[in-house]
Structures are given as structure tokens and as C-alpha cells.
Amino acid sequence: MLTFLTTFMFVFLAEIGDKTQLLALAFATKFKPQKVLLAIFLATAINHTLAVAAGKLLTVLIPLDVIKGIAALSFIGFGLWGLRPEHLEGEERKVSKFGPLLTVGIAFFLAEMGDKTQLATISLAIEYSNVYFVLMGTVLGMVAADALAIIVGIFLHKRIPEKMIRYFAAIIFIIFGLTSLYSVLKH
């Protein structure tokens, strides 16, 4: 039980203010919060299962800089996507053909690749022998932290214009992407 509590708190605290938490906040203004949270749970469960199972194997197969580089480019892409107008004049508002669950799940899964919480999960799986408690702790820690972001997203969406939230989120994603890409390229 100590493994569960330790991994839960470690990942919960690591996720506070993280880019994936901002992603959860941004999606909470576009989709139903329950679907966003379910997609986050599923994406995190898959991602952290891979992290726990892989341990050090992931960094042997794919260099960590490559993973971080792909994640950095995806954040820049998310940011640029957020800057584009919601709909073009004369064109109906398009809904993602994948639906909110798949859209959020894929975005969150990719965003978590090479992220500090995924790397922490790999480290925690190496540190603790009970991988089930590590997996449960890290997944629930992520979901709890992102649930807070969703609550904040709902609150902000009711009080601040969506366009302002969208631009703010886009700028944050671009900054995270550029910063991450810079750290990868400077090595």
C-alpha cells in the first residue's frame, strides 16, 4: 500500500502545472468533462502500462531524445492548431471525425510520451517491485491531477471567452514545444 500511496503522490505532484494538465484543461472547454476524463484515464492506463512494462527497454529501443523530439513537435502542432480559427467564414463548424474520446485519448497519449510523469513511472517501476501498485498509483495520480484541471477548465470556460482560453492554451503549448525541442537539440 505504501508503494501505491508513494507513486500516487509522486505523479500527482509531478502533473500539477504540467503540459498534459493544460491539455486536459483545454479539452475540458471543448468536450464533455466526463468524456475528457475517461479518455485521459484510458490513455494514461495504456501509456503507463507500457512505461511500467518497458522499464529501461523503451530507451534502449528508441532513444529518449527521439521520443522527446516527437513530443515537442506535437506540442507545437497542438499550439498552432489552437491558433487557427474555430471555423472559416461560410463553412459549418466541423466536428472531429474521431469523436471526443478518441481525439482526447490520442492527443493525451502522444503528449505523455517522453513526459516527466511517464519517465517517473518508468523510474518508479524500477524502484518498486509491485508493478500493479505502481501502475495503479501513477494512473490514479494522473487522473486526479487532470480532474482538477478539468474543473478549472469548466470554471474558466463559464467566465472567460473561449477564444481567449484557446489562444492562451495555444501559446503555452507552443512555448512547451519550443522549450522541449531546444533541450533535445542542444544535446
C-alpha positions in Angstrom: 0.0 0.0 0.0 3.0 2.3 0.6 4.0 1.8 -3.0 0.6 2.9 -4.2 0.5 6.0 -2.0 4.0 7.0 -2.9 3.6 6.6 -6.6 0.2 8.3 -6.5 1.6 11.4 -4.7 4.7 11.5 -6.8 2.8 11.5 -10.1 0.0 13.8 -8.8 2.5 16.4 -7.7 4.6 16.0 -10.9 1.5 16.5 -13.0 0.5 19.8 -11.3 1.2 22.6 -13.9 2.5 20.1 -16.5 1.7 20.5 -20.1 -0.6 17.4 -20.1 -2.6 19.0 -17.4 -3.0 22.1 -19.6 -4.1 19.8 -22.4 -6.8 18.4 -20.1 -7.9 21.9 -19.2 -8.1 22.9 -22.9 -10.1 19.9 -23.9 -12.5 20.4 -20.9 -13.6 23.6 -22.6 -14.5 21.8 -25.9 -15.9 18.4 -24.8 -18.0 16.9 -22.1 -15.8 16.7 -18.9 -16.8 13.0 -18.4 -15.5 12.1 -21.8 -12.3 14.0 -21.4 -11.6 12.3 -18.0 -12.4 8.9 -19.4 -10.1 9.5 -22.4 -7.4 10.7 -20.0 -7.8 7.6 -17.9 -7.7 5.2 -20.8 -4.7 7.0 -22.5 -2.8 7.1 -19.2 -3.6 3.5 -18.3 -2.2 2.4 -21.7 0.8 4.8 -21.6 1.7 3.9 -18.0 1.2 0.2 -18.6 3.7 0.5 -21.4 6.0 2.5 -19.2 5.9 0.0 -16.4 6.3 -3.0 -18.7 9.1 -1.4 -20.7 11.2 0.0 -17.8 14.5 0.7 -19.3 13.6 -1.2 -22.6 12.0 1.9 -24.1 15.1 4.0 -24.0 17.1 1.1 -25.5 14.8 0.6 -28.4 14.0 4.3 -29.1 16.5 7.0 -28.0 14.9 9.2 -25.4 15.8 12.3 -27.4 13.8 11.0 -30.4 10.8 10.4 -28.1 11.1 13.9 -26.6 11.6 15.4 -30.0 8.4 13.9 -31.4 6.5 15.1 -28.3 8.0 18.6 -28.7 6.8 18.8 -32.3 3.4 17.5 -31.3 3.1 20.3 -28.7 4.0 22.9 -31.3 1.4 21.3 -33.6 -1.3 21.4 -30.8 -0.4 25.1 -30.3 -0.7 26.0 -33.9 -3.9 24.1 -34.2 -5.3 26.1 -31.3 -4.4 29.4 -33.0 -6.4 28.6 -36.1 -10.0 30.0 -36.2 -12.7 27.6 -35.0 -14.4 27.8 -38.4 -13.9 29.5 -41.6 -16.4 32.1 -42.8 -19.1 30.4 -44.8 -18.1 26.9 -43.6 -20.0 24.9 -41.0 -18.2 24.1 -37.8 -16.6 20.7 -38.3 -16.6 18.1 -35.6 -13.6 15.7 -35.3 -14.5 12.5 -37.2 -12.9 10.5 -34.4 -15.2 11.9 -31.6 -14.0 13.4 -28.3 -13.0 10.1 -26.7 -10.5 9.1 -29.4 -9.4 12.7 -30.1 -8.6 13.4 -26.5 -7.2 10.0 -25.9 -4.7 10.1 -28.8 -3.7 13.7 -28.1 -3.1 12.8 -24.4 -1.3 9.6 -25.2 1.1 11.4 -27.5 1.6 14.3 -25.1 2.5 11.9 -22.4 5.3 10.3 -24.5 8.6 11.3 -23.0 6.9 13.5 -20.4 8.2 13.7 -16.9 5.3 11.6 -15.5 5.9 8.8 -17.9 9.6 8.9 -17.2 8.8 9.0 -13.4 6.6 5.9 -14.0 9.4 4.1 -15.6 11.7 5.0 -12.7 9.1 4.0 -10.1 8.6 0.7 -11.8 12.3 0.1 -11.5 12.3 1.3 -7.8 9.4 -0.7 -6.5 8.8 -4.5 -7.0 5.0 -4.4 -7.0 4.3 -3.2 -10.5 0.5 -3.3 -10.0 0.6 -0.8 -7.2 3.0 1.4 -9.3 0.6 1.3 -12.2 -2.5 2.0 -10.1 -0.7 4.8 -8.2 0.6 6.5 -11.3 -2.6 6.3 -13.3 -4.8 7.5 -10.5 -2.3 10.2 -9.6 -2.5 11.5 -13.2 -6.3 11.2 -13.4 -6.7 13.1 -10.0 -4.4 15.9 -11.1 -6.1 16.2 -14.5 -9.6 16.1 -12.9 -8.5 19.3 -11.1 -7.6 20.8 -14.4 -10.9 19.8 -15.9 -12.8 21.5 -13.0 -10.7 24.6 -13.6 -11.4 24.4 -17.3 -15.1 24.3 -16.7 -14.9 27.2 -14.3 -12.8 29.3 -16.8 -15.0 28.4 -19.7 -18.0 29.9 -18.0 -16.2 33.2 -17.1 -13.6 33.8 -19.8 -14.3 33.9 -23.6 -13.4 30.6 -25.3 -11.2 32.4 -27.8 -9.0 33.9 -25.0 -8.6 30.4 -23.4 -7.8 28.9 -26.8 -5.1 31.4 -27.5 -3.6 31.1 -24.0 -3.5 27.3 -24.3 -2.1 27.5 -27.8 0.7 29.9 -26.7 1.5 27.6 -23.7 1.7 24.5 -26.0 4.0 26.3 -28.4 6.3 27.5 -25.6 6.4 24.0 -24.1 7.1 22.5 -27.6 9.9 25.0 -28.4 11.5 24.7 -25.0 11.4 20.9 -25.3 12.7 20.9 -28.8 15.5 23.3 -27.7 16.6 21.0 -24.9 16.6 18.0 -27.3 18.6 19.8 -29.9 21.2 21.3 -27.5 22.4 17.8 -26.6 
